[in-house]
Amino acid sequence: MNDKVVKKVWIFFLICLIAFFAIFFNDSKPYLERYAKEITAAKSLLTDDYSKEVFDELTAFNASRTPMKQENMDKFPENYCPNVPMNKGDVMINGGISSDLSLTFKMAESVGENGLVIGFDPNVRILANINKEIEKSGFKNIKTYSYGLWNKNCHKDLFFQGDTDASLVFRKNEGLYLPATLVKLDDFVVKEGVKKVDFITLDVEGAEMEALKGAETILVSQKPNLAISIHHKPTDMFQIINYLNSLNCGYKFWLGYHSPYSVNSVNVLLYATVK
């Protein structure tokens, strides 16, 4: 091996070493220091003082598990931010339809018989039970699909928490992994002949960013109202807001803090509209 080759190998090795240490030390930084710029940018996009206070509380929760203020919970019902309405005749995408169908039935009532709620759940077994309950309810304006929402059309093993309808796509865990079909919403609406989307709500257990990227054409061309969970991953709270703002659709943003699931988890939704 001649001197030039040896020199190039050493240079390549040093570059890799520098990159490794840069990544290592950045990952070891505290949450607030590592994401200070992104957090500041996202907060500046929020419309009102209540949203900014909730944002600060969620930041503290992600940084150090500081409990959020109970008095800030449920200033309005989940998915029903006063500034981001559901209207009669709306077509709604309900990403992450729950076996607790009270919210889905409320949506179906809100959009009326001329509207439509399209629900997604990748767990075929859970969705079968959901469909039985929908049939019993008498609502004719709810349609379900056994898909998860993602940024491309693919198959992926998801972790399911026992017999519940909660699935995780962002971390490994001990439990039941089942194959799931994931779809890109932009392609789904074309294939299924969905002519318009007026409202998208997502609670998809950590896949919210991927689901939004899979709906980018819809977001840019139709500018639907949004209610998006931003609590599953510590980075969601700023990445989702900043991503939506980067589309230049003219979205305005609010937050809502809703009932916590447990001591170590919270339920915060981002609401957005251009109307």
N, C-alpha and C positions, 0 to 999 in steps of 0.2 A: 504494500500500500504506500503510494508516494505521499510527500508532505502536503500537497494540496488537498488530497482526499482526507488525510488525517485532520487537517485544519477545518474542513467543512463538517466533518463528523463532530468535532469538538464544539464548533459553533452551534450546530443543531442541538447537541446535548445541552449546552448552556441555555439556549432559548427555551427548551422544554423545561429545564430546571427552574428558570425564572418564572415561566407561566404557571408551573405547579405551585410555587411558593406564593405567587400573587393570588391564585384561586384559594389556596389554603388559608392564607391570612385574611382574605376578604370574607370567607365563610365563617371564620372564627370571630369576626367583629360582632358586637351586640346588634340586635335587630334595628334599633333606632339609628345607630351610626351607619350601618350597612345600607339602609334604604331611605336615608334622610331626604334626599333630593326627590325621590319618587313620592314619598309620603306628603311632602310639602306641596308638590304639584297637584296631587289628587285633592287634598283638602281645599286648595284655592278654588277648585271647580264647584264646590258645594254651594248651594243657593242660600241656605238660611242658617241661623245660629244653632238651632236644635240639631241639624245635620252635622255641623262642625263639632258640636259637643259630643255627639254619639261617635263621630270619627275619632276624636281624641281618646275617648274611653276604649274604643276597639283597639286603637294603637297601643294603649297601655296594657290591655288584656293580652295582645299578641306578644308584647315585649316582656312582660313579667307576670302574666296571669292576674293582674289587678282586677278585681271584680268590677263589673259595670254597674252603674247606679240603677237600682230597681225603680226609682221614681221616673226614670226616662223610658221605661218599658211601655209598649202598647199605647202610645199617644194616639194612634189610629189602628184599625184592624189590619192584620197582615195582608199584604197585596192590595190594600185599599188606601194608598196615600192620596190625600185630597187633591194634590196637584197632578196626579197621574191617573186619570179616570178610566174605568171600564164602561163601555157604552153599549146600548142595545144594537144588535146586529154585528158586533165585533167578532172577528175570528181570532181565537186565543190559542197560543202554543203553551201547553202546560208541561214543561220539562220536569220530570220527576213526580208524576202523579202518585199520591200517597194512598195507602189502604185506608187511612182516615179520610174519607171522602167529603167531609163537611165543607172544606174549602173549595173543592172542585164543584160541589153542588151549588155553593154560593156563587161561583163564577158563572156556572150555567144559567142560574137565575138572573145574574146581572146582564149577560149578553142577550138573553131572551130567546124565544123560539126561532128567530131569524138569524141568531148568532150561532157560533160553534166553538166548543172547547175540544182541542186535540191533545190528548194526554199520552205521555210516553213513560214506559217502564220496561227495562230490559229483562226483568225476571218473569219468565213466562208463567210460572206457577202463581206468583203473587198477582199478576195481571188477570189471570183467570178468575180469581176471587173478586178482584176489583170489578170485572165485567158483570159478575153475578149481582153485585150490589147496585151497579148502575142500572141494570135491567129492572131490579126491584123498585128503584127510585121513581121510575117513570120518565126520567129525563131522556129526551130524544136528540138532544143537541150536544151529546158528549161522544166522541169517537176516540178509541184507544189503539195504540200500536206497541208491540213488544220490542221496541228498540230503545237504545240509549242514544243520547245526542253527543256528537263528537265533531272534530274538524275534518274528518274524512270518513268515507264508507269503509268499514272494516269489521273484523271480529276480534274480540278481546276478552280475556278472562277477568271477571270482576269478583271481588270479595263480597259475599253477602253475609250479613250479620244474622245467622240463624234463619228464623222464619219471618223476619221483618223485611220491609221493603227498602232498607238502607243498603246501598252498595258503595264501595270505595274504589276509586280508580287511581288514587295518588299515593298510597302507601301499602306496603306488605303487612300482613297480619295473619295470625293463626285463625283459620276458619274455613268456610266453604267457598271454594272458587268455582264459578260456573261460567261456561262460554256465553257470550252475549253478542248480539248484533248491534253495531253502532252505526249511526247514519249522520251524514252532513245535511243540515236542515235546508240549505239552499237547493240541494239535489232532491230531497224528499218532497218539497212543495211542488216542484216541477213534475216529478213522477206521479204524485197523487192528484195533480190538477188543482191544488190550492191556489186560488187566484189572488188572494190578499191575506196579509197577516197584520192585525191591528195591535196585538199585545203579545209579548213574550214574557213568561215567568219561568225562572229556572231555579230549581233546588236539586241539583244533580250531584251532590256529594263530592265536590271537588273538581268536577268537569266543566264548571261554568265558563271558564275562559275558552276551553276548546269548543264548547257548544256555540259560543258567540262567534268565534272565528269561522265556524262552519255555517253561520248565518249572515256572513258579512254582506253578501249581495242584498239580502232582505233588509238589513239594517240601513244600508246606504240608499237603496231605491225606495223603500216604503216607510222607513223611519217609525217603526212600531213603538208604542209605549213599552216600558220595560220594568220588571220587578225581579232583581237578580240577587241571589244569596251571595254574600261576599265574606262569609265567616269560616269557610271550611279550611282554607289554607292561609297562613299569615300574610302571604303576598297578594292574596285576592283583593284586599280592601283598596289597594292603590293600583294594581295592575289592570283590573277591570275598568275602573274609572278612567285611567289614563288611556287605555286602549280605545274605549268608546269615544273619548274626546278626540283621539287621533284620526277618527274617521271623518271628522269635519261635517257631521250631520246637523249640528246645532243643538245637541242634547243639553238639557238642563238637568241637574242632579240633586236628589234629596236622599236622606237615609231614614230608615225606620228601625228601631230596636224593639224586637218582639221577644216573647217569652223564651228563656234559656232552656236548652234541652237537658243540661246537667250542670254540675258545679264547674266542670272544666270545658264547657262549651256554651256558645251564645248563638243568637239568631238575629243577624243583622242583614237587612235587605237594602240594596241600592235601587232607587226609583228614578226613572228617566223619561223625559218627554221632550218633543220639539214643538208641541202644540201650545 
